[in-house]
Amino acid sequence: MDAGNITIYDAAKKGDFGLVKWIVEYSRSSLNEYAKGHRTALHFAAMSGNLQMFKYLTERCGLDPLKGDINLVTPWDIVHDIAENGLKSKYAVKGSICNSEHKEIEQYLEKRYSHSYYDFYRNPIRAGFFPDPSICRVGDDYYMVNSSFVFFPCIPISHSKDLIHWEIIGHAITNPKWAYLDELEGGRGYWAPDISFYEGRFYITATYRLNDVGPVYRRQIVVSSERPEGPYSEPVFIDEDGIDPSIFNDDDGRRYMLLNRGARIFEISKDATKKISKPQLLFYGDNKRAPEGPHLYKKDGYYYLLEAEGGTGPGHMVTVSRSRELLGVYEPCPYNPIMRQKDPDALIQRCGHGDMVETPDGRWYMVYLCGRKIGDGYSILGRETAIDPVTWTADGWPIVNDLKGPSTMQVKPYPDLADFAMLHDIHSKIDKEKCDELLEPEEESKDYISPCGLPLDYMTPRPFEEGDVSFDKGNSFVIKGSKAPISSVDSRNLVLRRQTSFSFEYVADMEIPELSEGQHAGISGYYDENTFVLFGLMKKNGKLYVFSQEHIGEEDKWIFSDEPIEYDEETIRFSMNTDYLKRTLSYELISKGSKRRSEDDPGSVIFATLPDVYYLCDEGYNKGKRFTGALVGMYAYSGDEDLLSVKFRNCNYIDI
């Protein structure tokens, strides 16, 4: 896109509108190309503050002010940041005039979209390990479920008032005796749940995916409750092969379950506990590859069938078909796929597995899974949840985000619900920090602790036994050491939470336990039993050493401190600082009178830097089912020696 020795990006950044026009209208440049960082010319025009040029690129060239770059920064973000911060903005161009001109562009954008900058939300709305979303509405409240695989408690249930701010309120399975996960490999367990409401009860169905040892690989479970947060009934199994079940309630009161491949349907009993007809195929799918995730809706005399197709990778998509009769012939939508990422270099990828919901005032939205890839194509946050508006065409078809694929920045469904957003922010702070100053212990226990005893944002790989893990006020965990190593499906007592950003710090204070030879405890970055990193204390040759272990399939990389630690009291603070795929491991002996490595280093010690934890990504290792995302937390390993009990305090996850 050169005009002589200057590109359109250079010209736009300098505010040279005349040169930009010449490059657009007379050179051989193409506006579907991108600068470094996946930025369009409009990103650079936003930096310059030239309103006339910004309007030209927006209105005459069709560049999108809401299109995100590789970091999901939009041209409007740049305009707003400079308008607010002037030359202090990191986007400000040296020597340019700031504030006033950028405020004019912001006024233009507010008029264009009929909303202020603060009326927009960002995708994904559920960051980190929140795949396969399903949604339903009851009154003014929205409820969503996501896959949990082998993690316990099973199938998180989230609540929202505005479709954007969500918090976990419960789980579908909190009784360890009802989880049936003990022998399952990572990536198995509970897949693609669906939530619905019928005659005063919430119903959640999901696929129970077993190991590949047969003869049964897949079964369907159903649980129900009068309360969205539970407790839910003991799982009932429906023995029909397939994945991604959903329940459809027809107007005549009859109930049905849908499954892949394609969309197969069979009738179920009123209480959703029994299959009462043979399954039959409604429609295989429009794309014809890996059709799954079927959901059925009835609107204006049509049955609309939503399907996920193309596989849960780069070709993932959502398609729709319809029929006048439930069991009739389904006609594919002429606008298919109604959701797909068409830009292979955009950050948000593999968009599919959608579910639609109607608001009380008749608007429609679709939640769907997505993934953000970094580096050489690694999605360390796993599959996440996004949302976009659905509009209905004149010929009666639903299309998502005007067929533009996933949005970066979109008008909030309820921009006036500021009170709920503020309340959510307060709850998030409480949920992360378990702040005793903001909540009485009884209220904290009632609202933020699962019946299994864990905070709602923590989980364990497979269920733990009573006494293995406990949580107490003040954000303290007590973990009993597992006899099996973390690399085994028999391992227990690893307490984790989702990684929700590319850059974060996880800190935990561990009371130094009495370790026997070979025992160890500390914090962990975890994907599954095949790939993880441990950072902690180990008893070796009769002394305590700080260590790290990277476990990648059959390979282990160990690092030990040069000298054993010396301490007078009882506490060591572990810190895992993450910057995309790089992790910095630090520790600090914080007890009074502790002896440190050096008198010149009285604080935290950087123990090791792990430059590339690619193995914590979906694509990082080729074994088993890798559908989740990276987690972080605490663990204790006792081996066959004496019993081990380890106390962790002040466990904090901080986005950077």
C-alpha positions as CSV (number, residue, x, y, z in Angstrom):
1,M,0.0,0.0,0.0
2,D,2.8,2.4,-0.9
3,A,2.5,5.8,-2.4
4,G,6.1,6.6,-3.2
5,N,7.9,5.8,0.1
6,I,4.9,6.5,2.3
7,T,2.1,4.1,3.2
8,I,-1.5,5.0,3.9
9,Y,-0.9,4.3,7.5
10,D,2.0,6.8,7.7
11,A,-0.2,9.4,5.9
12,A,-3.2,8.8,8.2
13,K,-1.1,9.0,11.3
14,K,0.4,12.3,10.2
15,G,-3.1,13.6,9.4
16,D,-2.3,14.1,5.7
17,F,-5.8,13.8,4.4
18,G,-4.9,14.8,0.8
19,L,-2.3,12.0,0.5
20,V,-4.7,9.5,2.1
21,K,-7.3,10.4,-0.5
22,W,-4.8,10.1,-3.3
23,I,-3.6,6.7,-2.1
24,V,-7.2,5.4,-1.7
25,E,-8.5,6.8,-5.1
26,Y,-5.5,6.6,-7.4
27,S,-3.0,4.1,-6.1
28,R,-3.2,0.3,-6.3
29,S,-3.7,0.1,-2.5
30,S,-6.3,-2.2,-1.0
31,L,-8.1,-1.3,2.1
32,N,-8.7,-5.0,3.1
33,E,-5.0,-5.2,4.1
34,Y,-3.7,-4.4,7.5
35,A,-0.7,-2.8,9.2
36,K,1.3,-4.5,11.9
37,G,-0.9,-5.4,14.8
38,H,-3.9,-6.0,12.5
39,R,-4.7,-2.3,12.4
40,T,-6.6,-0.5,9.6
41,A,-5.9,2.9,8.3
42,L,-8.7,4.1,10.6
43,H,-6.7,3.2,13.7
44,F,-4.0,5.6,12.5
45,A,-6.5,8.3,11.5
46,A,-7.8,8.1,15.0
47,M,-4.3,8.9,16.3
48,S,-4.0,12.0,14.1
49,G,-7.3,13.6,15.2
50,N,-8.2,14.7,11.7
51,L,-12.1,14.6,11.8
52,Q,-12.5,15.1,8.0
53,M,-10.2,12.2,7.2
54,F,-11.7,10.0,9.9
55,K,-15.2,10.6,8.5
56,Y,-13.9,9.9,4.9
57,L,-12.4,6.6,5.9
58,T,-15.5,5.6,7.8
59,E,-18.2,6.8,5.5
60,R,-16.7,6.6,2.0
61,C,-14.3,3.7,2.5
62,G,-16.4,1.7,4.9
63,L,-13.8,1.2,7.6
64,D,-15.3,0.2,10.9
65,P,-14.6,2.4,14.0
66,L,-15.5,-0.6,16.2
67,K,-13.2,-3.1,14.6
68,G,-10.5,-4.3,17.0
69,D,-6.8,-4.8,16.3
70,I,-4.8,-7.8,17.5
71,N,-5.3,-6.5,21.1
72,L,-9.0,-5.7,20.5
73,V,-8.2,-2.0,20.5
74,T,-10.7,-0.1,18.2
75,P,-10.3,3.3,16.5
76,W,-12.9,4.6,18.9
77,D,-10.7,3.4,21.9
78,I,-7.8,5.4,20.5
79,V,-10.0,8.5,20.0
80,H,-11.4,8.2,23.5
81,D,-8.1,7.7,25.2
82,I,-6.5,10.7,23.5
83,A,-9.6,12.8,24.1
84,E,-9.4,11.9,27.8
85,N,-5.6,12.0,28.4
86,G,-4.2,14.2,25.7
87,L,-0.5,13.9,25.1
88,K,-0.3,11.5,28.0
89,S,-2.1,9.0,26.0
90,K,0.0,6.1,24.7
91,Y,-1.7,6.6,21.3
92,A,-0.9,10.3,21.0
93,V,1.2,11.4,18.0
94,K,4.2,13.6,18.9
95,G,3.6,17.1,17.8
96,S,-0.1,16.7,17.1
97,I,-2.9,18.7,18.6
98,C,-4.8,16.5,21.1
99,N,-8.0,16.7,23.2
100,S,-10.1,19.1,21.3
101,E,-9.9,17.5,17.8
102,H,-10.3,14.0,19.3
103,K,-13.3,15.2,21.3
104,E,-14.8,16.3,18.0
105,I,-14.3,12.8,16.5
106,E,-15.8,11.3,19.6
107,Q,-18.9,13.6,19.3
108,Y,-19.2,12.4,15.7
109,L,-19.1,8.8,16.8
110,E,-21.6,9.3,19.5
111,K,-24.0,10.9,17.0
112,R,-23.3,8.1,14.4
113,Y,-24.1,5.3,16.9
114,S,-26.6,7.2,19.1
115,H,-24.6,6.0,22.1
116,S,-21.8,7.2,24.3
117,Y,-18.5,5.4,24.5
118,Y,-19.6,4.0,27.9
119,D,-22.7,2.4,26.4
120,F,-20.6,-0.3,24.7
121,Y,-19.5,-3.8,25.9
122,R,-16.6,-5.9,24.8
123,N,-16.3,-9.5,23.7
124,P,-15.7,-12.0,25.1
125,I,-18.2,-11.3,27.9
126,R,-17.0,-14.5,29.8
127,A,-13.2,-14.6,29.6
128,G,-11.3,-17.9,30.1
129,F,-12.7,-21.4,30.6
130,F,-16.4,-20.8,29.7
131,P,-17.1,-22.9,26.6
132,D,-20.3,-24.1,25.0
133,P,-22.7,-21.6,26.4
134,S,-26.5,-22.1,26.7
135,I,-28.8,-19.4,27.9
136,C,-32.4,-19.0,29.1
137,R,-34.5,-16.1,30.5
138,V,-37.0,-16.2,33.3
139,G,-38.7,-12.8,33.7
140,D,-36.0,-10.2,33.8
141,D,-33.2,-12.6,34.8
142,Y,-30.8,-14.4,32.5
143,Y,-29.1,-17.7,33.3
144,M,-26.3,-19.4,31.5
145,V,-24.4,-22.7,31.8
146,N,-21.0,-23.8,30.4
147,S,-19.1,-27.0,30.0
148,S,-17.0,-28.2,33.0
149,F,-15.5,-31.5,31.7
150,V,-13.8,-33.3,34.6
151,F,-13.8,-30.3,37.0
152,F,-15.9,-30.3,40.1
153,P,-18.3,-28.9,41.1
154,C,-19.8,-29.6,37.7
155,I,-21.5,-27.3,35.2
156,P,-21.3,-23.7,36.4
157,I,-24.6,-21.7,36.4
158,S,-24.2,-17.9,35.9
159,H,-26.7,-15.1,36.4
160,S,-27.1,-11.7,34.8
161,K,-29.6,-8.9,34.6
162,D,-28.0,-7.2,31.6
163,L,-26.6,-10.0,29.5
164,I,-23.0,-8.6,29.9
165,H,-22.1,-8.8,33.6
166,W,-22.3,-12.4,34.8
167,E,-21.5,-14.1,38.1
168,I,-21.5,-17.8,39.0
169,I,-24.4,-18.5,41.4
170,G,-24.2,-22.3,41.6
171,H,-23.5,-25.6,39.9
172,A,-25.6,-28.4,38.5
173,I,-23.7,-31.1,40.4
174,T,-22.2,-30.3,43.8
175,N,-22.5,-33.8,45.5
176,P,-19.2,-35.7,44.8
177,K,-21.1,-39.0,44.8
178,W,-23.2,-37.8,41.9
179,A,-20.3,-36.6,39.7
180,Y,-19.0,-39.9,38.4
181,L,-15.7,-38.4,37.3
182,D,-13.1,-40.4,39.2
183,E,-11.7,-42.5,36.4
184,L,-12.1,-40.0,33.5
185,E,-9.2,-38.5,31.6
186,G,-8.9,-34.8,31.2
187,G,-11.3,-33.3,28.6
188,R,-14.0,-36.0,29.3
189,G,-16.8,-35.5,31.7
190,Y,-19.7,-33.0,31.2
191,W,-19.9,-31.5,27.7
192,A,-22.1,-28.8,26.2
193,P,-24.9,-28.3,28.8
194,D,-28.2,-26.8,28.0
195,I,-30.4,-24.8,30.5
196,S,-34.2,-24.3,30.1
197,F,-37.2,-23.5,32.2
198,Y,-40.4,-25.4,32.2
199,E,-43.5,-25.2,34.5
200,G,-41.6,-23.7,37.5
201,R,-38.4,-25.7,37.3
202,F,-35.0,-25.2,35.7
203,Y,-33.7,-28.2,33.7
204,I,-30.0,-28.7,32.8
205,T,-29.0,-31.5,30.4
206,A,-25.4,-32.3,29.3
207,T,-23.5,-35.1,27.7
208,Y,-21.6,-37.4,30.1
209,R,-18.5,-38.3,28.0
210,L,-16.6,-41.4,29.2
211,N,-13.1,-42.6,28.3
212,D,-12.6,-44.4,25.0
213,V,-12.8,-47.9,26.5
214,G,-16.4,-48.7,25.5
215,P,-18.8,-50.2,25.1
216,V,-20.6,-46.9,26.0
217,Y,-18.8,-43.6,25.2
218,R,-21.6,-41.1,25.7
219,R,-24.7,-40.8,27.9
220,Q,-27.0,-37.8,28.5
221,I,-27.8,-36.5,32.0
222,V,-30.7,-34.4,33.2
223,V,-31.0,-32.5,36.5
224,S,-33.7,-30.1,37.7
225,S,-34.4,-27.6,40.4
226,E,-36.9,-25.0,41.4
227,R,-34.1,-22.6,42.0
228,P,-31.6,-21.6,39.3
229,E,-28.6,-21.9,41.7
230,G,-29.8,-25.3,43.0
231,P,-29.5,-27.6,44.7
232,Y,-30.3,-29.8,41.7
233,S,-31.7,-33.3,41.7
234,E,-29.5,-36.4,41.4
235,P,-28.6,-36.8,37.7
236,V,-30.8,-39.1,35.6
237,F,-29.2,-40.8,32.7
238,I,-30.7,-41.1,29.3
239,D,-29.0,-43.7,27.2
240,E,-28.9,-42.3,23.7
241,D,-25.6,-41.9,22.0
242,G,-24.6,-38.4,20.8
243,I,-23.3,-35.1,22.2
244,D,-24.7,-31.6,22.9
245,P,-28.2,-32.3,24.2
246,S,-30.8,-29.6,24.4
247,I,-34.4,-29.7,25.6
248,F,-37.2,-28.1,23.5
249,N,-40.7,-27.5,25.0
250,D,-43.4,-27.2,22.4
251,D,-46.5,-25.2,22.7
252,D,-48.6,-28.3,23.2
253,G,-46.7,-29.2,26.3
254,R,-44.7,-32.1,24.8
255,R,-41.0,-32.1,25.5
256,Y,-38.2,-33.2,23.3
257,M,-34.4,-33.7,23.4
258,L,-32.1,-32.9,20.5
259,L,-28.7,-34.4,19.9
260,N,-26.1,-34.5,17.2
261,R,-25.0,-35.8,14.6
262,G,-26.8,-33.1,12.8
263,A,-30.0,-32.5,14.8
264,R,-31.7,-35.7,15.9
265,I,-34.8,-35.4,18.0
266,F,-36.8,-37.7,20.3
267,E,-39.7,-37.1,22.8
268,I,-39.0,-37.2,26.5
269,S,-41.3,-37.5,29.5
270,K,-42.8,-34.4,31.2
271,D,-40.2,-34.7,34.0
272,A,-37.4,-35.1,31.4
273,T,-36.2,-38.3,32.9
274,K,-37.2,-40.8,30.2
275,K,-36.9,-41.2,26.4
276,I,-40.4,-42.1,25.1
277,S,-39.8,-42.2,21.3
278,K,-37.1,-43.2,18.9
279,P,-34.8,-40.5,17.6
280,Q,-35.1,-39.3,14.1
281,L,-33.0,-36.8,12.1
282,L,-34.5,-33.4,11.6
283,F,-31.7,-31.9,9.5
284,Y,-28.0,-32.9,9.1
285,G,-26.8,-29.3,8.7
286,D,-26.0,-26.8,6.0
287,N,-22.2,-27.0,6.1
288,K,-22.1,-30.8,6.3
289,R,-19.1,-31.0,8.5
290,A,-19.3,-31.9,12.2
291,P,-22.9,-30.8,12.7
292,E,-23.6,-30.5,16.5
293,G,-24.9,-28.2,19.2
294,P,-28.6,-28.3,18.0
295,H,-31.1,-25.8,19.6
296,L,-34.7,-25.4,18.5
297,Y,-36.9,-22.3,18.8
298,K,-40.5,-21.5,17.7
299,K,-41.3,-18.1,16.3
300,D,-44.0,-16.8,14.0
301,G,-45.2,-20.2,13.0
302,Y,-41.7,-21.6,12.2
303,Y,-39.5,-24.0,14.0
304,Y,-35.9,-22.6,13.8
305,L,-33.1,-25.1,14.2
306,L,-29.7,-23.7,15.2
307,E,-26.6,-25.9,14.7
308,A,-22.8,-25.6,15.3
309,E,-20.8,-26.8,12.3
310,G,-17.3,-27.0,10.9
311,G,-15.6,-28.4,14.1
312,T,-14.6,-26.5,17.2
313,G,-11.6,-25.0,15.5
314,P,-10.9,-22.2,12.9
315,G,-13.8,-23.3,10.7
316,H,-16.4,-23.2,13.5
317,M,-19.7,-21.5,12.6
318,V,-23.4,-21.3,13.4
319,T,-26.0,-22.2,10.8
320,V,-29.8,-22.1,10.9
321,S,-32.7,-23.8,9.1
322,R,-36.5,-23.8,9.6
323,S,-39.7,-25.7,9.0
324,R,-43.4,-25.1,9.5
325,E,-43.7,-28.5,11.2
326,L,-41.6,-29.8,14.0
327,L,-40.8,-33.0,12.2
328,G,-41.1,-31.5,8.7
329,V,-38.5,-30.8,6.1
330,Y,-36.0,-28.1,7.2
331,E,-34.9,-25.4,4.7
332,P,-31.4,-24.0,5.2
333,C,-31.1,-20.2,5.6
334,P,-29.8,-18.4,2.5
335,Y,-27.6,-16.3,4.7
336,N,-25.7,-19.2,6.3
337,P,-23.5,-19.2,8.2
338,I,-25.1,-16.6,10.4
339,M,-22.0,-16.5,12.6
340,R,-18.4,-17.2,11.6
341,Q,-15.1,-15.4,11.9
342,K,-14.1,-14.7,8.3
343,D,-10.8,-12.9,9.1
344,P,-8.1,-15.5,9.7
345,D,-5.8,-13.0,11.4
346,A,-8.3,-11.5,13.8
347,L,-7.8,-12.2,17.5
348,I,-11.3,-13.6,18.1
349,Q,-11.5,-17.0,16.3
350,R,-13.5,-20.3,16.2
351,C,-16.9,-18.7,16.8
352,G,-19.8,-21.2,17.0
353,H,-21.9,-23.3,19.3
354,G,-24.6,-20.6,19.7
355,D,-27.8,-20.3,21.7
356,M,-30.4,-17.5,21.3
357,V,-32.5,-15.7,23.8
358,E,-35.3,-13.2,23.5
359,T,-35.5,-10.2,25.8
360,P,-38.8,-9.1,27.4
361,D,-39.2,-6.3,24.9
362,G,-38.8,-8.6,21.9
363,R,-35.1,-8.2,21.0
364,W,-32.9,-11.3,20.4
365,Y,-29.3,-12.1,21.2
366,M,-27.0,-15.1,20.7
367,V,-24.3,-16.3,23.0
368,Y,-21.6,-18.4,21.4
369,L,-18.2,-19.8,22.1
370,C,-15.0,-18.2,20.8
371,G,-11.2,-18.4,21.3
372,R,-8.5,-15.8,21.3
373,K,-5.2,-17.0,19.8
374,I,-1.8,-15.5,20.7
375,G,1.8,-16.2,19.7
376,D,1.9,-19.1,17.1
377,G,-1.8,-19.9,17.4
378,Y,-2.1,-20.8,21.0
379,S,-5.4,-20.1,22.9
380,I,-4.2,-20.3,26.5
381,L,-7.6,-19.0,27.8
382,G,-9.4,-21.8,26.1
383,R,-12.9,-21.4,24.7
384,E,-14.7,-18.4,26.0
385,T,-18.2,-16.9,25.7
386,A,-19.2,-14.0,23.5
387,I,-22.6,-12.4,22.7
388,D,-23.9,-10.4,19.7
389,P,-27.4,-9.1,18.7
390,V,-29.7,-11.0,16.4
391,T,-31.9,-9.3,13.9
392,W,-34.6,-10.9,11.8
393,T,-34.7,-10.3,8.1
394,A,-37.7,-9.3,6.1
395,D,-38.1,-12.9,4.9
396,G,-38.0,-14.2,8.5
397,W,-34.4,-15.3,9.1
398,P,-32.2,-14.6,12.1
399,I,-28.8,-13.1,11.4
400,V,-26.1,-12.3,14.0
401,N,-24.3,-8.9,14.1
402,D,-25.4,-8.2,10.5
403,L,-23.3,-11.2,9.3
404,K,-20.1,-9.3,10.1
405,G,-18.8,-12.1,12.4
406,P,-17.9,-11.5,16.1
407,S,-17.9,-8.0,17.3
408,T,-15.2,-6.4,19.3
409,M,-17.2,-3.5,20.7
410,Q,-21.0,-3.5,20.7
411,V,-23.8,-1.5,22.2
412,K,-24.9,-2.9,25.6
413,P,-28.4,-4.6,25.5
414,Y,-29.2,-2.6,28.6
415,P,-27.0,0.5,28.7
416,D,-29.2,2.1,31.4
417,L,-28.6,-0.7,33.9
418,A,-25.7,1.1,35.6
419,D,-26.8,0.0,39.1
420,F,-26.6,-3.7,38.2
421,A,-23.2,-3.2,36.6
422,M,-21.9,-1.4,39.7
423,L,-23.4,-4.1,41.9
424,H,-21.7,-6.8,39.8
425,D,-18.3,-5.0,40.1
426,I,-18.7,-5.0,43.9
427,H,-19.6,-8.7,43.9
428,S,-16.6,-9.5,41.7
429,K,-14.3,-7.8,44.2
430,I,-15.9,-9.7,47.0
431,D,-15.7,-13.0,45.1
432,K,-12.0,-12.5,44.3
433,E,-10.8,-11.2,47.6
434,K,-13.4,-12.7,50.0
435,C,-13.2,-9.3,51.7
436,D,-14.3,-9.6,55.4
437,E,-14.8,-5.9,55.6
438,L,-17.5,-5.9,53.0
439,L,-19.3,-9.1,53.9
440,E,-20.3,-10.7,57.1
441,P,-19.1,-14.4,57.3
442,E,-22.7,-15.7,57.1
443,E,-23.5,-13.7,54.0
444,E,-20.2,-14.7,52.4
445,S,-21.0,-18.4,53.1
446,K,-24.5,-18.1,51.8
447,D,-23.8,-16.2,48.6
448,Y,-20.3,-17.2,47.5
449,I,-19.6,-20.7,48.7
450,S,-20.8,-23.9,46.9
451,P,-22.5,-26.6,48.9
452,C,-19.3,-28.7,48.2
453,G,-17.4,-26.1,50.4
454,L,-15.4,-24.3,47.7
455,P,-15.8,-20.6,46.7
456,L,-17.9,-20.5,43.5
457,D,-14.9,-19.5,41.3
458,Y,-12.7,-22.5,42.4
459,M,-12.8,-26.1,41.3
460,T,-10.9,-29.3,41.5
461,P,-10.0,-31.9,38.8
462,R,-12.5,-34.6,39.7
463,P,-14.3,-34.6,43.1
464,F,-12.5,-34.5,46.3
465,E,-13.4,-36.5,49.4
466,E,-14.6,-35.0,52.6
467,G,-11.7,-33.5,54.5
468,D,-9.4,-33.3,51.5
469,V,-10.1,-29.7,50.8
470,S,-11.6,-27.0,53.0
471,F,-12.1,-23.3,52.7
472,D,-12.4,-20.8,55.6
473,K,-13.1,-17.1,56.0
474,G,-10.2,-14.8,55.3
475,N,-9.6,-16.6,52.0
476,S,-7.8,-19.6,53.5
477,F,-7.7,-23.1,52.1
478,V,-6.5,-26.2,53.8
479,I,-5.4,-29.0,51.4
480,K,-4.7,-32.5,52.4
481,G,-1.8,-34.0,50.4
482,S,-2.7,-36.4,47.6
483,K,-1.0,-39.8,47.4
484,A,-1.1,-39.8,43.6
485,P,1.0,-37.4,41.6
486,I,-0.6,-34.5,39.7
487,S,0.1,-36.4,36.5
488,S,-2.3,-39.1,37.4
489,V,-6.1,-39.1,37.0
490,D,-6.1,-40.4,40.6
491,S,-4.6,-37.1,41.9
492,R,-6.8,-35.1,44.2
493,N,-6.4,-32.0,46.2
494,L,-5.5,-29.6,43.5
495,V,-7.6,-26.4,43.9
496,L,-7.9,-24.2,40.8
497,R,-9.6,-21.2,39.3
498,R,-9.8,-20.0,35.7
499,Q,-7.1,-17.9,34.1
500,T,-9.2,-15.0,32.7
501,S,-6.6,-12.7,31.1
502,F,-3.3,-13.0,29.2
503,S,-1.5,-11.0,32.0
504,F,-2.1,-11.7,35.6
505,E,-0.4,-12.4,39.0
506,Y,-1.4,-15.2,41.2
507,V,-0.2,-15.0,44.8
508,A,-0.7,-17.4,47.8
509,D,0.9,-17.5,51.2
510,M,1.7,-21.1,52.3
511,E,2.3,-22.0,55.9
512,I,5.5,-24.1,55.6
513,P,4.4,-27.7,56.5
514,E,6.4,-30.5,58.0
515,L,7.3,-32.3,54.8
516,S,8.7,-35.8,54.5
517,E,11.2,-36.8,51.9
518,G,9.8,-36.3,48.4
519,Q,6.7,-34.5,49.5
520,H,5.9,-31.1,48.0
521,A,3.3,-28.3,48.0
522,G,2.8,-24.9,46.4
523,I,1.0,-23.3,43.5
524,S,0.3,-24.5,40.0
525,G,-0.4,-23.5,36.5
526,Y,-2.6,-26.3,35.2
527,Y,-4.3,-27.6,32.0
528,D,-4.8,-31.3,32.7
529,E,-2.9,-34.3,34.1
530,N,-0.7,-34.2,30.9
531,T,0.5,-30.7,31.1
532,F,1.1,-28.4,34.1
533,V,3.7,-26.4,36.0
534,L,4.3,-26.7,39.7
535,F,6.1,-24.1,41.9
536,G,6.6,-24.8,45.6
537,L,8.6,-26.4,48.4
538,M,10.0,-30.0,48.3
539,K,11.8,-32.1,50.9
540,K,14.9,-33.4,49.3
541,N,17.9,-35.0,51.0
542,G,16.4,-34.0,54.3
543,K,16.2,-30.3,53.5
544,L,13.6,-27.9,52.0
545,Y,14.2,-26.6,48.5
546,V,12.2,-24.2,46.4
547,F,11.5,-25.9,43.0
548,S,9.6,-25.8,39.8
549,Q,8.4,-28.6,37.6
550,E,7.2,-28.3,34.0
551,H,5.3,-31.5,33.1
552,I,4.8,-31.9,29.3
553,G,3.5,-35.4,28.6
554,E,6.3,-37.8,29.3
555,E,8.9,-35.0,29.8
556,D,9.6,-33.2,33.1
557,K,11.8,-30.1,33.5
558,W,13.0,-29.5,37.1
559,I,14.6,-26.5,38.6
560,F,15.8,-26.5,42.3
561,S,17.2,-23.7,44.4
562,D,20.9,-23.8,44.7
563,E,20.7,-23.8,48.5
564,P,18.0,-25.1,50.8
565,I,15.9,-22.4,52.4
566,E,16.4,-21.4,56.0
567,Y,13.5,-20.0,58.0
568,D,12.6,-19.2,61.6
569,E,8.9,-19.0,61.4
570,E,6.3,-20.5,59.1
571,T,5.2,-18.7,55.9
572,I,6.4,-18.5,52.3
573,R,4.7,-16.4,49.7
574,F,4.6,-17.9,46.1
575,S,3.9,-15.6,43.2
576,M,3.2,-16.6,39.5
577,N,3.4,-13.6,37.2
578,T,2.1,-14.2,33.7
579,D,2.7,-12.2,30.6
580,Y,1.0,-14.1,27.8
581,L,3.1,-17.3,27.5
582,K,5.9,-16.2,29.8
583,R,5.7,-16.9,33.5
584,T,7.9,-15.5,36.2
585,L,8.1,-17.4,39.5
586,S,8.9,-15.6,42.7
587,Y,8.9,-16.4,46.4
588,E,9.4,-14.5,49.6
589,L,9.9,-15.7,53.2
590,I,7.6,-13.3,55.0
591,S,7.8,-14.6,58.6
592,K,9.5,-12.5,61.2
593,G,13.2,-13.4,61.6
594,S,13.4,-15.2,58.3
595,K,16.9,-15.5,56.7
596,R,17.2,-14.6,53.1
597,R,19.6,-15.5,50.3
598,S,21.3,-12.2,50.5
599,E,21.3,-9.2,52.8
600,D,21.1,-7.1,49.6
601,D,17.8,-8.8,48.6
602,P,15.4,-8.4,51.5
603,G,12.2,-9.0,49.5
604,S,10.8,-11.3,46.9
605,V,13.3,-13.6,45.1
606,I,12.8,-14.3,41.4
607,F,13.3,-18.0,41.3
608,A,12.8,-18.8,37.6
609,T,11.4,-17.4,34.3
610,L,9.6,-19.9,32.1
611,P,9.7,-18.3,28.6
612,D,7.0,-20.4,26.9
613,V,4.2,-22.3,28.7
614,Y,2.6,-23.3,25.4
615,Y,1.7,-26.6,26.9
616,L,-1.0,-24.9,29.0
617,C,-3.0,-24.2,25.8
618,D,-5.6,-26.2,23.9
619,E,-3.1,-26.6,21.1
620,G,0.0,-27.2,23.3
621,Y,0.0,-31.0,23.4
622,N,-1.5,-33.7,21.3
623,K,-3.1,-36.2,23.7
624,G,-6.7,-36.7,24.7
625,K,-9.4,-34.1,24.6
626,R,-8.2,-30.5,25.0
627,F,-11.2,-28.3,25.2
628,T,-10.8,-26.3,28.5
629,G,-8.2,-23.6,29.1
630,A,-5.5,-22.7,31.6
631,L,-6.1,-22.6,35.3
632,V,-4.1,-21.6,38.3
633,G,-4.2,-22.6,42.0
634,M,-2.8,-24.5,44.9
635,Y,-1.8,-28.2,45.5
636,A,-0.3,-30.6,48.0
637,Y,1.4,-33.9,47.3
638,S,2.0,-36.4,50.1
639,G,3.0,-39.6,48.1
640,D,3.1,-42.8,50.1
641,E,4.7,-41.2,53.1
642,D,3.1,-39.5,56.1
643,L,-0.2,-37.6,55.9
644,L,0.2,-34.0,54.8
645,S,-2.0,-31.0,55.5
646,V,-1.1,-27.6,54.0
647,K,-2.7,-24.2,54.8
648,F,-2.8,-21.5,52.2
649,R,-3.8,-17.9,53.0
650,N,-4.3,-14.6,51.1
651,C,-4.9,-16.4,47.8
652,N,-5.3,-13.6,45.2
653,Y,-5.7,-13.5,41.4
654,I,-5.0,-10.0,40.0
655,D,-5.4,-9.1,36.3
656,I,-2.6,-6.9,35.1
